Amino acid sequence: MATVRLGYTKSRNGCLRCKQRRVKCDENRPCLACVRHNVECSLLSSSDASTPGGPSKSTPLPRRPRARLRSPARERAPARALVSSQPSPASTSDQDVPDTPDTVDNSLSNYFPNNEADWVADLKLMHHFITVASNTLFQPDMTSPYGDLWQVHIPKLAFLYPFLLHHILAFSALHLAYVLPEEYRKYMLTASHHQSIALQGTRQGLSNITPENVDALFGSSSLVFVGALAAGRPSPDNPDGPTLESLVDIFYLSKGIGGLLNNSDSALRNGPFGPFFTLTATDVTSPVLDCVSAQIDKYLVRVMDMSREDPVRMIIESEIASLTICIKRALVSTRSPEYRIIASWPNLMTDKFISLLRQRHPAALGLLSYFCVIMHATEPGYWFTRGWSFRIIQDISRSMTAPWDQDSVWALDWMTGRSGTAHSLPGIIQSTY
């Protein structure tokens, strides 16, 4: 009995066009590749030229066409503000890709890789996200809806919205780069590949927000933020860590996406992200937020000493109000208020305030110093924030002048344990990777 043939075997009987394009020909007459591309197949010509009475070659049974799914990352754009541009793993493959995308009746057809090695790697990333990486997006003592959200609901939603799927795969790769430093560059390259595709799809989705896609877009915005932090943290390729400009870039990116979703609260409340928008009384206390709030009150006094006509004063007064609101809301809505604050306040920042940060205006940097203290408090529970706050406050300190330098001094003292009430984390502060 003949054995069942699995996969493909080498053959020299393919059509000329498939040979020129260096792709596998199924040897049907005409072959499926030529039919898909609407071109003449050379196998038809050779069949017509055969003599009627001559020995006939048995016609092979038609194989079920193997969908060739092609990722837009074959022509990837750099994921700016996330990962520095690097060649995609797909672009270094020795397998040539058809010059025209194949059409497959599948909503994911343009997003999956076209060879087994790539899609197996993607399946590994999805498995790692569901079983490990998703657990790092919320605290273990937080209630079950958060676990179900990232392990069940969001992955299921991602199969309907490929841009969300690529955000998931990117975050999973970033986490593997963190836990497997010996394979850091491999996984950072993979993350960059998926982030590039994800951002393209996210931008398209944001141009037409609907009740149907708003949950996928909100999930994407969350993963954009954490992905940017994870990609920018201290690493073997970036031992000095992030700079103030790196953080401002993330603010711009986060605000741009979050701002477009501001009018979708009602739709989001009725979806899987509903718990994020529900104010639920908690018994959470936060010494760091108590101290930060007290220091912000002192900072506000100095802001009020500025001239009433000074436009900087008006900008900063508005930002103090929005940060204060974020602190109050976080304390009554989540068991991880510090992280909620650093994720939500950038969405409320005005363009003018972000511009002041970009210009390194000392008064604006004074308020950002307290943001750094809050971010520092998240580092024990969120790996992707580690290394950011200490390096940013050091960078801020280089630009400070009186009277605003006392804000950065207090923040640095808190982080290093020189403050009498500090909750220092020396192991995290000094860690590089």
N, C-alpha and C positions, 0 to 999 in steps of 0.2 A: 504494500500500500504506500502510495506516495505520501510523503510528509507534508504537513501544512506549512506553507511558506509565510513567515511573519516578517513584516517590514519589507524593505527593498533589497534587491541584489544588483550588483553592477551590470550594466548592459551597454553595448555599443550600437544598439538599434534605435535609439531615440531620434526625434526629428532634428533637422538642422538648426532650427531656431532655439530649441531647448539646449542644444550643445553650445551655441553661441552665447546664450545667457547663463550657461553652466548651472542649470537647474534640472531636477529629475524629470524625465519624460515618462508618461505612463504607457507610451507606445500604442495607444488606441489610434484609430484612423478616422477622423483627425484626433490628435491628442487633446486632452482637456485644457492644457496651458494655452494652446493656439486658439481653441474655441473661446476661452475666457478673454483673450486679448484681441479677438476678432481679426486674426491674421491667417493667411494661407499656411497649411501644414504640409511640409515636404513629404510626409508619409502618404498623403493622398496621391501625390504625383507618382511615387514609387509603386503604389498599389495599382494605378491605372496602367503603368508601363509593363506590368507583369503579363506574360503570355497566357491566354485563356486555357490552353491545354496543359500548361506546365504544372509542375508540382506546387500545390498550394500550401502556404504556411498557415498552420492553425491560428485562428484569431484568438488572442488571449481574452479571457473573461474580463469584462470591464471591472476595474477595481473601484471601490467606493472612493470618491474624490476626497483627498486629505486637505482639509481647509488650511490654507496658508495665511495665518493671521499675522498681520504686520503692525508693528508699533510705530506711532509717529516719532518716537525717539530716534528712528533711523535718520531723521533730519532734526535732531533735538536742538532746542535753544537753551542757552545757559539759564539756570535757575538763579537769577540775580537775587541778592540779599539772603540767599539760603546756603548755597554751596558754591564755591568758586568753580568756574567752568573747567570741566575736565572731559576727556574723551569718554563717550559712553561705552560700556562693555560691548554693546551690540555693534558699535562702529568698528571695533577691532576684530570682529569675526571674519574668518576666511571664507565664509559662505556668502556668495553674492545674492542680492535680493532683487526680485523682479523690478523693472523700471516703472511698472504701473501697478498700483495697489489692486489686489484681488478683491472682489466683492463677495461677501459672505453674509447671509441673512442672520446676523447676530449683532446685538447691540454692543458687544465687546470686541467685534471683529477687528477694529482698527487699533486695539490697545494691547493685545496679547502678543508675545514674541512668536517667531515663526520657526523655532527649532526646539527640540525636546529639552536640551540642556537649559535653555532660558526659562521655559515654563515650569520645569521642575524646580528651578531656583526660586521662581515666584511662589510656587506652592509652599516651599519651605519657609519663605518669608511670611506668608499668610498664616501658616501653622504657628510660627514663632510669635506673631502678633496676638493670635487668639489665646495661646497658652501662657505666654510670658509677658511680652511687651505691653499689652493692653492693661495689665495689672499695675504698671508704673504710671498710668494716667490718673489714678485715684488712690487715696489712702486706704490701707487694709481695713481700718476701723470705720470706714464710711459705709453707709447702708447699701443694700443689694442693688438698687436701681442703677448705680454707677457701674457695677460689674457687668450686669446684663447689657447695659448700654453699649460698652465698648467690646464686649466679647460675643454678643449675640446680635443686637439690633443693628449696629453700625456695619459690621461685616456683611450682614444680609442686605442692607441698603446699598452697600458698595457694589454689589453685582448688578444693580440697576443703573449706577452712576459711576462709570469707569474712572473719572477724575478722583473720586473719593477712594476708590480701590487703590490707585497709585499713591495717594497720600498715605494710606495704611501701609503699603509695601515700603515706602520710603522711610516711615517712622520705624518700622521693624528693622530695616537695614541699619539705620542710625543706632538703634539699641544694640544690635549685634556688633557694630563697630566699637561701641562703648564697652561691652562685656568681653569682647574678643580682640584685645589690642593687637595681637599678632596678625590679625586679618583686617586691621583698621582700614587700610587703603582700598582693599577689595570691596568692603561694604560701603565705604563712603562713595566710591564710584557708582555702586548700585543705587545708593540713595539719591545721588545727583541725577541719575538716569530717570528714576521714577518721579522725582520732584519736578523735573522739567515738564514731563507729560502732564502731571497733575495740575500744575499752574496754568498750562494752556487751557485745559478743560474747565478749570475753575473760573478763569476769566470769561470764557464763553457762557458759562452758567450764570454768572453774575450780571451779564447783560440782559438776562431774561429770567428774573426770579419769579417763581410760581409757588403756590401752596404745595405742589408735588415735589419740587426739587429743593425747597428751602432747608429741609433737615440735612440733606446731603451737603449743601453749601455751608451750613453752620458747622457740621462735623469737619468739613475741609478747613474752615477758618481756624478751628481749634488745633488741627494738626499742622497747619501752616505755622502757627505761633510756636508750638513745642518743637516742630522740626527745625525752625530757624534757630532756636536756642540750642538744640542738640548739635546742629551743624557748626555753630559758631563758638562752642565752648573750647577750653584749652584741650589740645590734642597733640599727638606726635608731630603733626605737620604745622601746628600753631601753638608752640609751648608757651608763648607770651600771653596767649589768651585774647579775648575780645577787647575792643576799644569802645569809647563812647560813640563813635560813628557807627559801629556795628549795631549797637543797641538802638540808635536813632533810626537806622535802616529798618529794623524790625518794627519799630513804632509805626513808621510809614506804611509798611506792608500790612500790619495787623489792622491799623485804622482804615486803610483803603478797603479791605474786605469786610471788616465788621461794620463800617459805616453804611455800606450798601444793604446790610441786613437789619439795620435799626428799625425799619418800618415793618418787620416781619414777626414782631414779638407774639402777636396773637396766634399766628400759624404755628410758631415754634412751641408755644405753651401746650398745644394739643398733640404734640408729637413726642418722640422718645427723649427729647431734650427738655421736656416740661419741668423736671425737677430743678433745672438750673434757673428757672424763672419764678420759682415758688419761694416765698419768704416763709420759712418754717422756724419757729422758735427753737434755739439750741442752747445747751448749757456750756458752750465753748467760751473759754477765757483765753486771752492772748496777751501776755505781758509785753511782748514786743510791740503790739499795736497800741497798747496803753501808753507806752513810752514814746512811740512815734507820734501819737496824737498830741501828747503834751508838748513835744518839741515843735510840732507844726504850729501850735498856738503861739509859741515864742517867735517862730519864723514869721508868722503873720504880722506880728507887731512891727518887725523891721520892714516888711513890705508896706505897711500903712504909713511908715515914715517917708516913703517916697513921694514925690510931687504928685498931686492929683492929676496933673496934665500929662504925666509920664505914661505913655501907652503900655510900657512894660508892666506897670503896676496893675492895670486893668486885666491884662492877659493872665498874670500870675494869680490874681485874686480869683479869677474864674477857675483856674486849675486847682487851686487849694480847695475850692468848694466841691469840685468833681471828685477829687481824691478823698475828701472827707466823706462824701456820700458813698463811695465805693467801700470804704472801711466799715461804715455803719451797716450797709446792706450785707456785706460778707459775714459779719459777726452774727447775723440772725438767719443766715440762709445756708451755711455750710460748716462742716467740721474742719475744713481746711481753708480758713479765711485768708491767710496770707497769699496762697496761690491764686485764689479767686481774684484778689486785688491786682496782682501783677498781670493777670490775664485780661482783666476787664478795663482797668484804667486807660491803657493805650488806646482803646476804642473811643474813649471820650475826649482824648486830647484834641485841642484845636491845632490847626495848621500853623498858626502864629506861634504857639508855644513850642511845637516841634522845631520850628525855624529858629527860635531862640536857643534851643538845645544844640542845634546844628552849629550856631554861631558861638557856642560856648559862653553864653551870657551868664555871669556869675550868679545872678539872682535866680535864674531858671535852674541852674545846676544845684542851687541850694535845695530846692524842692525835690529834685531828682535824687539827691543824697538820701532822702528818707525812703524813696522807692527802693533804693539799693539795700537799705536795712531790711525792708519787708521781703525783698527777694532773697536775701541771705537767710532769712528764717525758713524759706522753703527748701533749702538745699538738702537737709537730712532725708526728706521724703520724695524729692523729685530730682532724679539724676541729671536731667537736661538743663537744670538751672545752676548746677555746681560749677564754681569757678568764675561765674559772671560778676557777681556783686563786688567781690573784693577787687577785681581788676578794674572794674568801672569806677569805683570810688577812688582808687589810686589815680586813674586818669583824670577824674574830675578835680582832684586836689591840686593838680598842676596848673589849673586855670582859675583857681579861686583867689579873690581879693576880699579885703575887709569891706563890709561886715559879714559877708556871706561865707567866708571861710570857716566860721564857727559851725556851720551846718555840716560841711564835709568832715571837719575834725571830729565832731560828735559821732557821725556815722562810722568813721574809721575806728574810733575808740570802742564803739559798741562791738564791731566785728572782731576786733583783735583782743577783746577782753579787758581793755584798759578802763572801760566805763565801769563804775561801781555796780551797776545793775545789769551789766551785759550778760547775754546768754551766748557765750562764744562757742565757736565750733572750729577749734584749731586744726583738727584733722582735715576738715573740708576746706578751710581757708588756704591751707598750704598745699593742698593736692593740686596736681597739674593735669592729670587725665581722669 
